[in-house]
Amino acid sequence: MSDERIYLSTDSPPQEPAALVDDFTPSLITQANHHLCPGCGEPIAIRAAMEAIEELELAHSTITVFGIGCYTAFAHNLDVEVVQALHGRAPSVATGIKRMLPDGFVMTVQGDGDMVNEGLQEVLHAAARGENITCLLLNNGVFGETGGQMTTTTTLGQRTKTSIEGRDPHQHGHPILLSDLAATMDGAAYVARCAVNNAGNVARTKRYITRAYESQMAGAGFSLVEILTMCPTGWFVDTLEGPEYLQDTLAPVHNIGELKAP
Amino acid sequence: MVIDVEACKGCDLCIDACPPRVLEMTVHEVNTRGYRYPRLLAGCTGCQACAQICPDFVFQVYKYDTPLELPLEDQGQQ
């Protein structure tokens, strides 16, 4: 450590005239501490989702339905109403809430193990019925909460705890590309896929989420935003290599972009 | 910029995300939980990339009303 380098004081706000441009957390995340691993992409995605709610001034009418996964523990840190659904059943719970409270803003937060492995039919039926809800899929290609086992969105050749030689199509089958599947449904109004592996993609994620929310507010029908997140613990890579691993492994198969937009 | 070093889990994501490369991880210093944390060198532009990418909400970003003039020898040492 060379002592000649200048480290600026970062203990307290600056004394000179300055404007606060980015607080620690958006106002809808009341507690910053959480138990997710270092380098996890899920808080980044949930932050983008909460900032979008704040900007559209939906906080007073939002009901969020959480699935089962690492992110479930994060629900306690949010200043919006949260309903905990059974594994994979969040779109059905959200359907019930939205039909009883048509003026409410209803969204689900689910992982790939929850939405694609466990509750594939729930989300596809909700999309086919054109339920006016927004689903967020935090897709990292592994069951992060249980230690990195293979899910259906794991890409071919990807090493996981249960496909240690890499996913083999003859033994494990081919990955399910959920957003592409949902985009074929006539009831789906907005389907997009994005990632949180760099600052540019985080900004894009927020833009897509905002469009999905606006689509629900306009009553257009089902909206889905799939967000590719890092899971260095489940992928068995260093935290610093997480974004690059996502770019090399998940992003070439799960193509980033808007798949269906009005 | 205010950095809440106690909240940091040392994942290094901010180091790569920073466009002017003015964040640097400590080598020996750790916070009370035992994680290394980032420190700020001169040259921050207030772009908020670190705050957006940070999973642990460590950064609070301020933008000076007028850019600070630093002594010349402090600049370019990134």
Interface residues (C-beta under 8 A of the other chain):
Chain A: M1 E4 R5 I6 Y7 L8 T10 D11 S12 P13 P14 E16 P17 A18 A19 L20 V21 D22 D23 F24 T25 I29 A32 N33 H34 L36 C37 P38 G39 C40 G41 E42 P43 I44 R47 A48 V196 N198 A199 V202 A203 P232 T239 L240 G242 P243
Chain B: M1 V2 I3 D4 A7 K9 G10 C11 D12 L13 I15 D16 A17 P19 E24 V27 H28 Y35 R39 L40 L41 A42 C44 G46 C47 Q48 A49 A51 Q52 I53 C54 P55 D56 F57 V58 F59 Q60 V61 Y62 K63 Y64 D65 T66 L68 L70 D74 Q77
